[in-house]
Amino acid sequence: MITEKLLLCISAAQTTAAHWRRGRLVECRAFARSDQGLVEFDSYLTGFIDTPVYVLADSVEEDVRFETLPHATGGDRAQLIKRKLTQIYRTTPYHVAKLRGRDASKRRDDRFLFAALTNPELIDNWIEVLKLRDMPIAGVYLASMVGRTLLDKLNIAIPNLLLVAQTAAGLRQTYFHARALAASRLTSREKRNDDARSATLSEEITNTRRYLESLKVKPQDEPLSVVVIDHDGSLPRSDLKFDCETHFQHVDRDELAKRLGISVALLAQFPDALQLHLLGLQAPDSNLARPQLISNFRHHRQRRALYALSTAAAVAAVAWTGLNVYQRVDYDWQTAGLADQTARYQSQYAQASQQFPQAPTSADNLQRIVEAAQKIRSEGRTPEMLLKVVSRAIDLNPDIALKRLVWHAGVSVTASPGEFAPTRAGVETGSIEGEIIPFNGNYRAALETINRLIAALQADQAVADVRVEQLPLNINSAASLSGSTTNSTRTSTAPFKLTVVFRMELAS
């Protein structure tokens, strides 16, 4: 939203400039239509560098009409409008066409409001001063277009309404049908008779009514409501006579000031103050200015948008920085509190530890012992499986005496020569050393007993393999035999040695 504007009302009588700030008129100043007036106006603009300018043209030489065009969209509609504007407004660059709905006929043609300032010389010199100052011109509007804002502010909803107001240019009469601008007429001051104001005003209103009916803008069988806006007390409250049914309403300066929030002093001093106030409240949607004329204003809005975005980003950055600083301070406070709490706990622990009995070793050694015990417990490896398997096999072979039983889990790093050392991590093995009791020298029977033990071990589901490490008699075909027939000594024992390898899935 633009909070500061420069508002201009240019007429054949004078040019009135108004400073708009934060929703109200701050000041007004009038300039004569002369070279001196232009010089003073140029000097006045010094205090409004880069301020958007809204121009209101209040002139007899304006045109407001409704035209119907064949229904079209997009580029076709734009071409139709451009051709129509060129046809009816050849001599002025200040014109506009606005779609106002569809026609009620079967063809459903588009209804357009065409409006133009037919005498561009009225504002050209003033526009040129603005351009030399590189002022951002927001738009050019007709004085008849700001009346709709007045109806909204006064909450007037009348189907056929004639709004009458006195301006610096003369008596402005604007007709609204269903709250939409339909026609406007300006009577210059030279044509008014101040000695008979009531009669003159009645005559002007009657002439306007007949003009509207001739244009078929106003239905003849419907009454006309007249609202007189008397901002300076120059228009009569009563004694108005009409030749047909007409409703009359008078709005004075005090009510305008109350309903619109405008200064009474400005209303009394400047005839165009009311129009400029309405322009400041809301610019009409029908802008007569060409795109080239308002290019600076577009750039102005883009700069303002960038400034606003930059400001928002800066505010967000400051807020984020403030939040980070707050969090840092809060974290520092928490850290300091935790440090104090830790020191307090350590002091309490030191005091309590003095009452503990003497430990057999240091706290570090105790911790390592506990960790080792937990690790052993988590691995869950014991010789239980070896004991069970060997017990079941020995029970089936009572002639075997067990001399030594060795259990090992994992890769052996200290295996003595001759002992079986597993070659894979996680393998569980057992070494069985035994002998045949009694042994009477019958090696065949001893070997059969050992083979039955091996078969019993292999039959167990937990055993993956049984390996023979030593037998009472070496039956290898490559071994050499030696002995003496004279030696009658006989071996009284039959020792053997086996290695049992367990299945990994059961061992784990």
Secondary structure, DSSP 8 states (H G I E B T S, - for coil): ---EEEEEEEESSEEEEEEEETTEEEEEEEEESSHHHHHHHHHHGGGGTT--EEEEEE-SSEEEEEEEE----HHHHHHHHHHHHHHH-SS-S-EEEEEEEE-SSTT--EEEEEEEES-THHHHHHHHHHHHTT--EEEEEEGGGGHHHHHHHHT---SEEEEEEE-SSEEEEEEEETTEEEEEEEEEGGG--GGGHHHHHHHHHHHHHHHHHHTTSS-TTS-EEEEEE-SSS-S-SS----SS-EEEEEE-HHHHHHHH---HHHHHH-TTHHHHHHHHH---S---S-TTTTHHHHHHHHHHHHHHHHHHHHHHHHHHHHHHHHHHHHHHHHHHHHHHHHHHHHHHHHHHHTTS---SS-HHHHHHHHHHHHHHHHH---THHHHHHHHHHHHT-TTEEEEEEEEEES--SS--TTS----STT-EEEEEEEEESS--S-HHHHHHHHHHHHHHHHHSTTEEEEEEEE-SS---TTS-----TT--------EEEEEEEE-HHHH-
